[in-house]
């Protein structure tokens, strides 16, 4: 008999036919080569948003790729046995297709076992690198890598017995989910962001890494803030403050409390949160709290500026903090987690303060780099800040204000109909 080609074998053959190695295809798709190997071994499938680009690289139509992905697999065990072979002594039954399919499953099994013996510390190091890249790269390059790290951590957990190595694997899974939670928030998928963070916090708690648990509860506070629920944001930040004595996590939470309290007009809690941030700045920070998990001096000044502006407090003081944040983010001599989203936020806060002070030249200069950002970097937080800025500008009616509001409005994506 001739066995049908598996969908994974079809993808692997097509890749070879168009001249791609697993590594070159991975580079074109901005994923790890391990991800391509796992697609072809049947361990995972391409995420939906990658499929149009994958189809293009394979010179397939999207429908042809979907047919390859959904085609029926031949259920053959890895040892090469088959029920039909038991009824036939014909050597012709042992076709190359049969052994090719068996070889793919053998590779998948070996990959799982090798990953199971891998060092979870290495994966956490890779996640630290990804947390730094998160600040500079578009989400289309970050999310596939985070998903791949989560797959890797899931495999590690299958083969790692209880003990320190399992805790490291649990932490890697938690940090992968944390990056996906942050990405969901940045795309405006607020319920999904909260759910990802919940799952990640549960894993980090079992792993015994309180700074990550605290950061995740802080992320939920930030997510509530950007979804328009400042009261829930303040409550979540207050509860998160009890979880960790880690410098980066506590600074983050203090900044969140200040920002939410400012929007609520709660000046006493806003000032208390700002003072708390000053007092915890010298606390030691876990080496894992880097990149998007960290909280730099620039970001601290950004959150203070946002809190002051939200409360309608001294615009000149808010301007000073926002300008310092921009200066720190753009100073190449300062080792600083920059992040295009936070830098854009600081510039928008500069513009907001200057509009309140009647300094339209300064506001327009601060906004120019933000309005020039490519659409791929217009994360939801930037869009929310720009929308609030339009309301701010409209509160100071003039011909010049109307022109500036229209320029900001034109930079926002058009609402879906």
C-alpha positions in Angstrom: 0.0 0.0 0.0 1.0 3.7 -0.4 0.5 5.7 2.7 -0.8 9.3 2.3 1.6 12.1 3.0 1.1 13.7 6.4 0.4 17.4 6.5 3.8 18.1 8.3 5.7 16.2 5.6 3.8 18.2 3.0 5.0 21.4 4.6 8.6 20.2 4.9 8.7 19.0 1.3 7.2 22.3 0.1 9.8 24.3 2.1 12.6 22.3 0.5 11.0 22.6 -3.0 11.0 26.4 -2.8 14.6 26.4 -1.6 14.2 27.2 2.0 16.1 25.6 4.9 14.3 25.6 8.3 16.7 28.3 9.3 16.1 30.6 6.3 12.3 30.2 6.5 12.5 31.0 10.3 14.5 34.1 9.5 11.9 35.3 6.9 9.1 34.8 9.4 11.0 36.3 12.3 10.7 33.2 14.4 13.2 30.7 15.9 14.3 27.8 13.7 13.1 25.6 16.5 9.5 26.8 15.8 9.7 25.7 12.2 11.0 22.3 13.3 8.1 21.9 15.7 5.6 22.8 12.9 7.1 20.1 10.7 7.4 17.5 13.4 3.7 18.0 14.3 4.4 19.3 17.8 2.7 22.7 17.2 1.0 24.6 14.4 1.6 28.1 13.0 -0.4 30.8 14.8 -3.1 32.4 12.6 -1.5 35.7 12.0 1.7 34.1 10.7 -0.1 31.9 8.2 -0.5 34.4 5.3 3.3 35.2 5.4 4.1 31.5 5.7 1.9 30.7 2.6 3.7 33.4 0.7 7.1 32.1 1.6 6.0 28.6 0.5 4.5 29.9 -2.8 1.1 28.6 -1.7 -2.2 30.3 -1.6 -3.7 30.7 1.9 -6.2 28.0 1.0 -3.5 25.6 -0.1 -1.7 26.1 3.2 -4.9 25.6 5.2 -5.5 22.3 3.3 -2.0 21.2 4.2 -2.6 22.0 7.8 -6.0 20.4 8.1 -5.3 17.3 6.0 -5.8 14.0 7.9 -2.7 12.5 9.5 -1.9 8.8 9.2 -2.0 7.4 12.8 1.3 5.4 12.9 3.2 4.6 16.0 6.9 5.6 16.1 8.1 2.1 16.2 7.0 1.6 12.6 4.3 -1.0 13.3 1.0 -0.8 11.4 -2.1 -3.0 11.4 -2.2 -3.3 7.6 1.4 -4.6 7.6 0.3 -7.5 9.9 -1.9 -8.8 7.0 0.7 -8.5 4.3 4.1 -10.1 3.8 4.8 -7.9 0.7 8.0 -5.9 1.1 6.4 -3.3 -1.1 4.3 -2.3 1.9 7.3 -0.8 3.5 7.4 2.3 1.3 9.6 5.4 1.7 6.5 7.4 2.7 5.9 5.0 5.6 9.4 5.4 6.9 9.4 9.2 6.3 6.3 9.5 8.4 7.9 7.4 11.1 11.1 9.4 11.0 9.1 12.7 11.5 7.5 11.2 14.7 10.8 9.9 15.9 12.3 13.4 15.5 9.4 14.9 17.4 9.9 12.4 20.2 13.6 13.0 20.4 13.0 16.7 20.4 10.6 16.5 23.3 13.1 14.3 25.3 16.0 16.6 24.5 14.0 19.7 25.5 13.0 17.9 28.7 16.7 17.5 29.5 17.5 21.1 28.6 18.4 23.7 31.2 15.5 25.9 32.2 18.0 28.5 33.3 18.9 28.9 29.6 15.3 29.5 28.7 14.9 32.1 31.4 18.1 33.8 30.0 16.5 33.8 26.5 13.3 35.3 28.1 15.4 38.1 29.7 16.7 38.9 26.2 13.2 38.9 24.8 12.0 41.2 27.6 14.7 43.7 26.5 13.8 43.3 22.8 10.1 43.9 23.7 11.0 47.6 24.2 12.3 48.1 20.7 10.7 45.6 18.4 7.2 45.5 17.0 4.8 43.0 18.6 4.7 40.9 15.4 8.3 39.9 16.1 7.9 39.5 19.9 4.7 37.4 20.1 5.9 34.4 18.1 9.1 34.2 20.2 7.1 34.4 23.4 4.7 31.6 22.1 7.7 29.5 21.2 9.2 30.0 24.7 5.9 29.0 26.2 5.9 25.8 24.1 9.5 25.1 25.2 8.6 25.6 28.9 5.5 23.4 28.5 7.8 20.6 27.2 10.3 21.1 30.0 7.5 20.7 32.5 6.5 17.4 31.0 9.9 15.8 31.7 11.1 17.7 34.8 10.4 16.1 38.2 9.7 18.3 41.3 12.6 20.3 42.5 14.6 23.4 41.7 14.7 22.7 37.9 10.9 22.4 37.8 10.6 25.7 39.6 12.8 27.3 37.0 10.6 25.7 34.2 7.5 27.0 36.0 9.0 30.5 36.1 9.9 30.3 32.4 6.3 29.4 31.6 5.1 32.3 33.8 7.4 34.8 32.2 6.4 33.7 28.7 2.8 34.2 29.6 3.7 37.6 31.2 5.1 38.8 27.9 2.0 37.6 26.1 -0.2 39.4 28.7 1.7 42.6 28.1 1.3 42.2 24.3 -2.4 41.6 24.7 -2.7 44.8 26.7 -0.6 46.7 24.1 -3.1 45.6 21.4 -6.1 46.5 23.5 -7.2 42.9 24.2 -7.8 43.8 27.9 -9.8 40.7 29.0 -7.2 38.4 27.4 -4.4 40.4 29.0 -6.0 40.0 32.5 -6.5 36.2 31.9 -2.9 35.7 30.7 -1.6 37.6 33.7 -3.8 35.5 36.1 -2.4 32.2 34.7 1.2 33.6 34.8 0.8 34.8 38.4 -0.4 31.4 39.5 2.7 29.7 37.9 5.1 32.3 39.3 3.6 31.8 42.8 4.2 28.0 42.6 7.7 28.8 41.4 8.2 31.0 44.4 9.2 34.1 42.5 7.4 36.9 44.2 8.8 39.8 42.1 7.2 38.3 39.0 3.9 37.7 40.9 4.0 41.4 42.0 4.8 42.6 38.5 1.9 40.6 37.0 -0.5 42.0 39.5 0.9 45.4 38.6 0.3 44.6 34.9 -3.3 43.8 35.7 -3.5 47.3 37.3 -2.0 48.9 34.3 -4.4 46.9 32.0 -7.4 48.2 34.0 -6.1 51.7 33.8 -5.8 51.6 30.0 -9.2 49.9 29.7 -10.6 53.0 31.4 -11.2 51.5 34.9 -9.0 53.7 37.1 -10.7 52.6 40.3 -10.0 48.9 39.6 -6.4 49.9 38.6 -5.9 51.6 42.0 -7.3 48.6 43.9 -5.1 46.2 42.1 -2.0 48.3 42.6 -2.7 48.6 46.3 -3.1 44.8 46.7 0.1 44.2 44.6 2.1 46.4 46.9 2.0 43.8 49.6 3.6 41.0 47.4 7.2 41.9 47.0 10.2 43.7 48.4 11.9 44.0 45.0 13.1 47.4 43.8 11.8 47.2 40.2 8.4 45.7 41.1 7.8 48.1 44.0 8.7 51.1 41.9 6.4 49.9 39.1 3.5 49.4 41.6 4.1 52.8 43.3 4.0 54.5 39.8 0.8 52.7 39.0 -0.8 53.9 42.2 0.3 57.4 41.6 -1.1 57.4 38.0 -4.4 55.9 38.9 -4.9 58.1 42.0 -4.1 61.2 39.8 -6.8 60.2 37.3 -9.2 59.8 40.2 -8.4 63.1 41.7 -7.1 61.5 44.9 -4.2 63.9 45.6 -3.3 62.5 49.0 -2.8 58.9 47.6 -1.1 60.2 44.6 1.5 62.2 46.6 1.9 59.2 49.0 2.6 56.9 46.1 5.1 59.3 44.6 6.9 59.5 48.0 6.8 55.7 48.3 8.6 55.4 44.9 11.3 57.7 46.2 11.8 55.6 49.3 12.0 52.2 47.5 14.3 53.3 44.7 17.3 51.8 46.5 15.8 48.3 47.1 17.7 45.4 45.4 16.2 44.2 42.2 16.0 40.6 40.9 18.3 39.9 38.0 15.2 38.7 36.1 13.4 42.0 36.3 14.9 43.5 33.1 13.5 45.0 29.9 9.8 45.3 30.0 9.9 43.7 33.5 12.0 46.5 34.8 11.3 50.0 36.0 13.8 52.6 35.0 14.3 56.1 36.3 12.9 57.4 33.0 9.7 55.4 33.5 9.4 56.5 37.1 9.4 60.2 35.9 6.9 59.3 33.2 4.5 57.9 35.7 4.9 60.8 38.1 4.2 63.2 35.2 1.1 61.2 34.2 -0.2 61.2 37.8 0.3 65.0 38.1 -1.4 65.7 34.7 -4.3 63.3 35.5 -4.9 65.1 38.8 -4.8 68.5 37.1 -1.9 69.5 39.3 1.0 71.9 38.6 1.5 71.7 34.8 5.0 73.1 35.1 6.1 70.3 37.6 4.5 67.7 35.3 6.4 69.2 32.4 9.7 68.9 34.2 9.1 65.2 35.0 8.0 64.4 31.4 11.0 66.3 29.9 13.4 64.5 32.2 11.8 61.1 31.1 12.3 62.0 27.5 15.9 63.1 28.1 16.7 59.9 29.9 15.0 57.7 27.3 17.0 59.4 24.5 20.4 59.7 26.2 22.5 57.1 24.6 25.1 57.4 27.4 22.6 56.2 29.9 22.0 52.5 30.2 18.3 52.7 30.1 15.4 50.5 29.1 14.0 52.8 26.4 10.9 51.4 24.8 9.2 53.3 21.9 5.8 53.1 23.7 7.1 54.7 26.9 9.1 57.3 25.0 6.1 58.2 23.0 4.0 58.4 26.2 6.6 60.8 27.8 6.5 63.0 24.7 2.7 63.1 24.7 2.8 64.1 28.4 5.3 66.9 27.5 2.8 68.1 24.8 -0.1 67.9 27.3 1.7 70.0 29.9 2.7 72.5 27.3 -0.8 72.9 25.9 -2.0 73.6 29.4 0.8 76.3 29.7 -0.2 77.7 26.3 3.1 76.7 24.7 1.9 75.3 21.3 5.3 75.4 19.6 6.8 73.1 22.3 3.7 70.8 22.1 4.0 70.5 18.4 7.7 69.8 18.6 7.2 67.1 21.2 4.4 65.4 19.2 6.3 65.4 15.9 8.2 62.1 16.5 5.1 60.4 17.9 3.0 61.3 14.9 5.8 60.0 12.7 5.8 56.5 14.3 5.0 53.7 11.9 1.6 52.1 12.4 3.2 48.9 13.6 4.4 50.7 16.7 1.0 52.4 17.5 0.3 50.2 20.5 -3.0 50.6 22.3 -1.4 52.7 25.1 -0.1 55.3 22.5 -3.6 55.4 20.9 -5.2 56.0 24.3 -2.8 58.8 25.2 -3.4 60.5 21.8 -7.2 60.2 22.2 -6.9 61.9 25.6 -4.6 64.5 24.1 -7.3 65.4 21.5 -9.8 66.0 24.4 -7.1 68.1 26.1 -6.6 70.2 23.0 -10.3 70.7 22.5 -10.5 72.2 26.0 -8.3 75.1 24.7 -10.3 76.2 21.6 -8.5 78.2 19.0 -7.7 77.9 15.3 -4.2 76.5 16.1 -5.6 74.1 18.6 -8.2 72.8 16.1 -5.4 72.3 13.5 -3.2 70.4 16.0 -6.2 68.2 17.1 -6.9 67.3 13.5 -3.2 66.3 12.9 -3.3 64.1 16.0 -6.7 62.6 14.9 -5.3 61.8 11.5 -2.5 59.8 13.1 -5.0 57.4 14.9 -6.2 54.3 13.1 -9.7 54.7 11.6 -12.4 52.9 13.6 -13.6 49.6 12.2 -17.0 49.7 10.6 
